């Protein structure tokens, strides 16, 4: 294991000693601080990969420390240790981007080690993501500069060469080509968002890809228009984007969710749509993501839409999403068989699900099977995800679909 530096902040000396000894035995370089102010002094000359801090401390709380650290734009991944009484504060801190994870006290050392390892992996993924985004920004700047330069040239040529239509036509074609390149660069933003989603949870990655393929097959069978299929592709791939802000302790909980936890889960369609809000050309995609948990009979969320008021893409994703969820093991239940999952879709057709979409989905499954029983099918349809590699070269390493063993483990 490479020597990654961990900064541990806690006002209890016994906990500092225990964490320092445990982490150093695992191979990490560990720095300790008894309070927030001392931690800030250390950060003036140290650059840790992970900062693990208690919340309740005398001079400043862990959240106040992390807010101060966030203003200093350090890339360190921040983990908060907190008691049950501080959970609502910790969750708010995560949603605002101050904290990556929180661990409740009393903690288990095994949980600390696992969380530290995941944080380091997340740190490395964020570094790669920043590198890719910087390349996208640079590419955009170059393209925008070229568009501006060519547009200025076209304005001069229009005045001087109004009667030379062929030359003007050639120049217009060049502008179209530049605009197409600019659109491809914008699509790179989708890849970056997808990368952030996949870095969150390995299960989500396989789930998103399978829902993508199921949805696209159903959309083609229902003869959606090209523009509708394009919106379906992006929405299916990013439908669970809003789960980025939900703690693993809730997503992977084996017992019954509390009402507050269930509310957080139900908020993920709205959160996902809000994340995409600044991207203008994804306006229709945002709408589909917001409504993929609406029910055909009006009993879904967040807006209580029903029947044809729900976009066809949202109705398709609802069926594909539910089927893949039923076919996978969850902390609270074992996976259903393919036939059991199909029976459940048919039982809820007309209530939760659009009957037309259920029928089309069943036709697809009867023709090709499903990705759990035959994971090699992903090879056959993997070309549909090529657009991500086209818009972000080198990204294919993150798009490799799960192996048969990985699917069985989900």
C-alpha positions in Angstrom: 0.0 0.0 0.0 1.4 3.4 -0.9 1.9 5.8 2.0 -1.2 8.0 2.0 -1.4 10.6 4.7 -4.4 10.7 7.0 -5.1 13.6 9.4 -7.1 12.5 12.5 -8.7 15.2 14.7 -10.2 14.4 18.1 -10.1 16.0 21.5 -10.0 12.5 23.2 -6.4 11.4 23.4 -7.3 7.7 23.8 -9.2 7.8 20.5 -6.4 9.6 18.7 -3.9 7.0 19.9 -6.2 4.1 18.9 -6.8 5.4 15.4 -3.2 6.4 14.9 -1.9 2.9 15.9 -4.6 1.1 13.8 -4.1 3.2 10.7 -0.3 3.1 10.9 -0.4 -0.7 11.2 -2.5 -0.8 8.0 0.3 1.2 6.2 -0.9 4.8 6.3 1.1 7.8 7.4 -1.0 9.4 10.3 -0.9 12.9 11.7 -3.0 13.8 14.7 -4.5 17.0 16.1 -6.3 17.5 19.4 -8.5 20.3 18.1 -9.7 22.1 15.0 -7.3 25.1 15.3 -4.3 22.7 15.6 -5.5 20.8 12.5 -5.7 24.1 10.5 -2.1 24.8 11.5 -1.0 21.4 10.3 -2.7 21.9 7.0 -0.5 24.9 6.3 2.4 22.5 5.6 0.8 19.1 5.2 -1.5 17.9 2.4 -3.3 14.8 3.6 -5.5 12.7 1.4 -8.2 12.1 4.0 -9.2 14.1 7.1 -11.1 12.2 9.8 -12.5 14.4 12.5 -14.8 14.2 15.5 -17.7 16.7 15.4 -18.1 17.8 19.0 -14.8 19.4 20.1 -14.1 22.4 22.4 -12.7 25.1 20.1 -14.7 24.4 16.9 -17.0 21.6 15.8 -15.9 19.1 13.1 -18.4 20.7 10.7 -17.0 24.1 11.3 -13.5 22.8 10.7 -14.6 21.2 7.4 -16.3 24.4 6.3 -13.1 26.3 7.0 -11.1 23.6 5.1 -13.5 23.7 2.2 -13.0 27.5 1.9 -9.2 26.7 1.5 -10.0 24.5 -1.5 -8.1 21.5 -0.3 -8.8 18.3 -2.2 -8.7 16.1 1.0 -11.7 13.8 1.4 -13.5 14.7 4.7 -15.0 12.1 7.0 -17.0 13.2 10.1 -17.4 11.1 13.3 -20.6 12.0 15.1 -23.1 10.8 17.7 -26.7 9.9 16.8 -27.8 13.3 18.1 -25.8 15.1 15.4 -27.1 12.9 12.5 -29.3 15.6 10.9 -26.5 18.1 11.0 -24.1 15.5 9.4 -26.6 14.7 6.7 -27.0 18.4 5.9 -23.2 18.7 5.7 -23.0 15.9 3.2 -25.7 17.3 1.0 -23.9 20.7 1.0 -20.7 19.0 -0.1 -18.7 19.7 3.1 -18.4 16.0 4.1 -18.0 12.9 2.0 -19.1 10.3 4.7 -20.0 10.3 8.3 -19.4 7.5 10.9 -21.5 7.3 14.0 -19.9 6.8 17.5 -19.2 4.4 19.0 -17.5 3.2 15.8 -16.0 -0.1 14.8 -12.3 -0.1 13.7 -13.3 -2.3 10.7 -15.8 0.4 9.6 -13.1 3.1 9.9 -10.6 1.1 7.8 -13.2 0.3 5.1 -14.3 4.0 5.0 -10.7 5.2 4.8 -10.0 2.9 1.9 -13.1 3.9 0.0 -12.3 7.6 0.6 -8.8 7.2 -0.8 -10.3 5.4 -3.9 -12.8 8.3 -4.1 -10.0 10.8 -3.9 -8.2 9.2 -6.8 -11.4 9.1 -8.8 -12.0 12.8 -8.1 -8.4 13.6 -9.3 -9.1 11.8 -12.6 -12.5 13.5 -12.9 -10.9 17.0 -12.4 -8.3 16.1 -15.0 -11.0 15.1 -17.5 -13.1 18.2 -16.8 -10.1 20.4 -17.3 -9.6 18.8 -20.7 -13.2 19.4 -21.6 -13.0 23.1 -20.5 -9.9 23.6 -22.6 -11.5 21.9 -25.6 -14.6 24.1 -25.2 -12.5 27.3 -25.1 -10.6 26.4 -28.2 -13.8 25.5 -30.1 -15.6 28.7 -28.9 -12.6 30.7 -30.1 -12.6 29.0 -33.5 -16.4 29.6 -33.8 -16.0 33.3 -32.9 -13.1 33.6 -35.4 -15.0 31.9 -38.2 -18.2 33.8 -37.5 -16.3 37.1 -37.8 -14.9 36.0 -41.1 -18.3 35.0 -42.4 -19.8 38.4 -41.5 -17.1 40.0 -43.7 -17.6 37.6 -46.5 -21.4 38.1 -46.4 -21.0 41.8 -47.1 -18.4 41.3 -49.8 -19.6 38.1 -51.5 -23.4 38.2 -51.5 -23.5 36.9 -55.1 -21.1 34.0 -54.4 -23.5 31.5 -52.9 -21.3 28.5 -53.3 -18.5 30.1 -51.2 -21.0 31.2 -48.6 -22.5 27.7 -48.5 -19.0 26.2 -47.9 -18.5 28.6 -45.0 -21.8 27.7 -43.5 -21.0 24.0 -43.7 -17.8 24.7 -41.8 -19.7 26.5 -39.1 -22.1 23.5 -38.8 -19.1 21.2 -38.4 -17.7 23.4 -35.6 -21.0 23.5 -33.9 -21.2 19.7 -34.1 -17.8 19.5 -32.4 -19.0 21.9 -29.7 -22.0 19.7 -29.1 -19.8 16.7 -28.7 -17.8 18.6 -26.2 -21.0 19.4 -24.3 -21.8 15.7 -24.3 -18.5 15.1 -22.5 -20.2 16.8 -19.6 -22.6 13.8 -19.5 -19.6 11.5 -19.3 -18.2 13.5 -16.3 -21.5 13.3 -14.5 -21.8 9.6 -15.2 -18.3 9.1 -13.8 -19.3 10.9 -10.6 -22.3 8.6 -10.3 -20.3 5.5 -10.9 -17.6 6.5 -8.4 -20.4 6.5 -5.8 -21.3 2.8 -5.8 -20.2 -0.2 -7.9 -23.7 -1.6 -7.8 -25.1 1.6 -9.3 -22.8 1.3 -12.2 -24.1 -2.1 -13.3 -27.7 -1.1 -12.6 -27.5 2.1 -14.7 -26.0 0.3 -17.7 -28.6 -2.5 -17.6 -31.5 0.0 -17.2 -30.0 2.0 -20.1 -30.0 -1.1 -22.4 -33.4 -2.3 -21.4 -34.9 1.2 -21.9 -33.3 1.7 -25.3 -34.6 -1.6 -26.6 -38.1 -0.9 -25.4 -38.0 2.6 -26.9 -36.9 1.3 -30.2 -39.7 -1.4 -30.1 -42.2 1.4 -29.4 -40.8 3.3 -32.4 -39.9 6.5 -30.4 -38.6 9.3 -32.6 -34.8 9.9 -32.8 -35.0 12.9 -30.5 -37.1 11.0 -28.0 -34.6 8.1 -28.1 -31.7 10.5 -27.5 -33.4 11.9 -24.4 -34.2 8.4 -23.3 -30.5 7.4 -23.5 -29.3 10.2 -21.2 -32.2 9.9 -18.8 -31.8 6.1 -18.4 -28.1 6.4 -17.9 -28.4 9.1 -15.2 -31.8 8.3 -13.7 -30.3 7.6 -10.2 -28.0 10.6 -10.3 -29.8 12.1 -7.3 -28.7 9.2 -5.1 -25.2 10.8 -4.9 -26.2 12.7 -1.8 -27.7 9.8 0.0 -25.5 8.1 2.7 -24.5 4.4 2.1 -26.0 3.7 5.5 -29.4 4.4 4.1 -28.9 3.0 0.6 -27.5 -0.3 2.0 -29.7 -0.6 5.1 -31.0 -4.1 5.6 -33.8 -3.1 8.0 -36.9 -0.9 7.5 -36.2 2.7 6.6 -37.4 5.5 9.0 -39.8 8.1 7.6 -36.9 10.6 7.4 -34.7 8.0 5.5 -37.6 7.1 3.1 -38.1 10.8 2.4 -34.4 11.2 1.4 -34.8 8.2 -0.9 -38.0 9.7 -2.5 -36.2 13.0 -3.0 -33.6 11.5 -5.4 -35.6 12.2 -8.7 -35.9 15.9 -7.8 -32.3 16.1 -6.7 -31.1 14.4 -9.9 -33.1 16.8 -12.0 -31.7 19.8 -10.0 -28.1 18.6 -10.6 -28.7 18.8 -14.3 -30.5 22.1 -14.2 -27.5 24.2 -15.3 -27.1 22.2 -18.5 -29.5 23.8 -21.0 -29.5 21.1 -23.6 -30.6 18.5 -21.1 -33.9 20.2 -20.2 -36.0 17.3 -21.5 -33.7 14.8 -19.8 -34.2 16.6 -16.4 -38.0 16.2 -16.8 -37.8 12.5 -17.5 -35.5 11.9 -14.5 -37.8 13.9 -12.3 -40.8 11.7 -13.3 -39.3 8.2 -13.5 -40.9 7.2 -10.1 -44.4 8.5 -11.1 -47.1 5.7 -11.1 -49.5 5.1 -13.9 -52.4 5.5 -11.5 -51.1 8.7 -10.0 -49.8 7.2 -6.8 -46.1 7.9 -7.4 -43.8 10.9 -6.7 -42.8 13.7 -6.8 -45.7 15.3 -8.7 -48.4 12.6 -8.6 -48.7 12.5 -12.4 -50.7 9.7 -14.1 -51.1 7.8 -17.4 -50.2 9.9 -20.5 -49.2 12.9 -18.4 -46.0 11.0 -17.7 -43.5 11.2 -20.5 -43.2 7.9 -22.4 -39.5 7.8 -21.6 -40.2 8.1 -17.8 -42.8 5.2 -18.1 -40.2 3.0 -19.9 -37.4 3.7 -17.3 -39.9 3.0 -14.5 -40.4 -0.6 -15.8 -36.7 -1.2 -16.6 -35.6 0.2 -13.3 -38.1 -1.9 -11.3 -37.3 -5.1 -13.2 -33.5 -4.8 -12.7 -34.0 -3.9 -9.0 -36.2 -7.1 -8.5 -33.6 -9.2 -10.3 -30.7 -8.1 -8.0 -29.9 -9.0 -4.4 -30.7 -6.2 -1.9 -29.7 -6.0 1.8 -33.3 -6.6 2.8 -34.2 -9.5 0.3 -32.9 -11.9 -2.2 -33.2 -11.4 -6.0 -36.3 -12.6 -7.8 -36.1 -15.0 -10.7 -36.8 -13.5 -14.2 -40.3 -15.0 -14.3 -41.1 -13.8 -10.8 -40.0 -10.3 -11.7 -42.1 -10.4 -14.9 -45.1 -11.6 -13.0 -44.8 -8.7 -10.6 -44.6 -6.2 -13.5 -47.8 -7.7 -15.0 -49.5 -7.7 -11.6 -48.8 -3.9 -11.2 -49.5 -3.0 -14.9 -52.2 -0.3 -14.9 -51.5 0.6 -11.3 -47.8 1.4 -10.9 -46.6 0.7 -14.5 -47.8 1.6 -18.0 -49.4 -1.5 -19.5 -48.0 -0.7 -23.0 -44.5 -0.4 -21.6 -44.8 -3.6 -19.6 -46.0 -5.5 -22.6 -43.1 -4.2 -24.8 -40.6 -5.0 -22.0 -41.9 -8.5 -21.8 -41.5 -8.9 -25.5 -37.9 -7.8 -25.3 -37.2 -10.3 -22.5 -38.9 -13.1 -24.3 -36.7 -12.4 -27.3 -33.3 -11.9 -25.8 -33.5 -13.0 -22.1 -32.1 -10.7 -19.4 -28.6 -9.6 -18.5 -28.5 -11.6 -15.2 -29.2 -15.0 -16.8 -27.1 -14.1 -19.8 -24.5 -11.4 -19.0 -22.8 -11.9 -22.3 -25.7 -9.9 -23.9 -24.0 -6.8 -22.6 -21.2 -7.4 -25.2 -23.8 -7.4 -28.0 -25.3 -4.0 -27.0 -22.1 -2.3 -25.6 -21.8 -0.2 -28.8 -24.8 1.9 -27.6 -22.5 3.4 -25.0 -19.8 4.3 -27.5 -20.9 8.0 -27.5 -19.3 8.4 -24.1 -15.9 7.2 -25.3 -16.3 9.4 -28.4 -16.8 12.5 -26.3 -14.2 11.7 -23.6 -11.3 9.6 -25.1 -9.8 7.3 -22.5 -13.1 7.0 -20.5 -13.8 3.4 -21.7 -11.9 2.0 -18.7 -14.7 3.2 -16.5 -17.4 1.9 -18.8 -16.4 -1.8 -18.9 -19.6 -3.6 -18.0 -19.6 -6.0 -15.0 -18.5 -9.6 -15.5 -20.8 -12.5 -14.9 -19.3 -12.9 -11.4 -19.8 -9.2 -10.6 -23.4 -9.4 -11.6 -24.0 -12.4 -9.4 -22.5 -10.4 -6.5 -24.9 -7.4 -7.0 
